[in-house]
Amino acid sequence: MLKKRRLGKTKLSVSEIGLGGWQLGGLTTINKIATTYGNVSEKTADKIIKQAIELGINVFDTADVYSLGNSERRLGKILKHNRKNFHIFTKAGDIPTYSNGVPFDTDLSYHHLIAALDRSLKRLQTDYVDLFQIHTFPKNEEDFSNIEKAFETVKSENKARYCGVSIGREYDKGIELIERNLVDSLQIYFSLIDFGAIEKLLPLAKKNGIGIIAAEPLDQGFLTGKYKKNHHFSQRDVRSLFPKKLIKRLIDQSNKFKFLKTNLHSLNQMALVYVLSRDEISTCIPGVKNIKQLKSNISSSEIILTQKEINQITKIQSTF
């Protein structure tokens, strides 16, 4: 059974490996631009969610824009049963758009955030979420003010137990959010390749009891070790939008960690073990497209890195 950790100083006891919901909604395009990692059918999504529950996952992270709400719909259909046994995290702030060749824009206005959560609750078939998150970092004082006001409202109306912000790699913004006492948690990119939060953000979060959710712990799947140089992603995959130089860099960097792979453990498992080796991390939320990937991820919870492996990882990271 999966081990549990506390989400910061909240009352949430969360499985250290959760389920990311980006893939679960199925193939979605906006103006012919893919916004998901290929296609996951409703039947497959149902199987993944039910199997995740059976294997001890109690954290399900989604967002209103994942497959234009379909990720929330598919999760809600199953999680509405025994609702109190699960922790549902969702996000708002990104909106579909057709401008400038990009599929999303940002709206952090107070009224949008409130309305977005109301819509999410309907799709999730629940009266509340355990964690309501802003899907991007605040860029100015107006954003900070809107976020603070929205958090106060949704908590007072019992629509969200706790609130946080998804900051990606904007660690300085995370530090500011903590210092302003605005968040219960932060969702960050954290992996063998994305480890910039270690120096300042993670120690500050631990000191202040801020829960840390590790998103993209497999770095968009590149830490599975299955991609070779010059890999071409289908137009049904959001990674097809990545610049070729970025894809090459991610593959080159992930290959440096192949020494972690053994006959017993895959690279993706060891990548998750690395994330879980940090006690500042409350939970990580890899996404999956099938049951095999789900079971592989969950088995990572039983593996421990050796000090020799940690030293080798640190040495490699120092070259990035």
Secondary structure, DSSP 8 states (H G I E B T S, - for coil): ---EEE-TTSS-EEESB-EE-TGGG---EETTEE-SBS---HHHHHHHHHHHHHTT--EEE--TTGGGGHHHHHHHHHHTTTGGG-EEEEEE-EEE--GGG-SEEE---HHHHHHHHHHHHHHHTSS-EEEEEESS---SHHHHHHHHHHHHHHHHTTSEEEEEEEEET-HHHHHHHHHTT--SEEEEE-SSS--TTTTTHHHHHHHHT-EEEEE-TTTTTGGGS---TT----TTBGGGGS-HHHHHHHHHHHHTTGGG--SS--HHHHHHHHHHT-TTEEEE----SSHHHHHHHHHGGG----HHHHHHHHHHHTT-
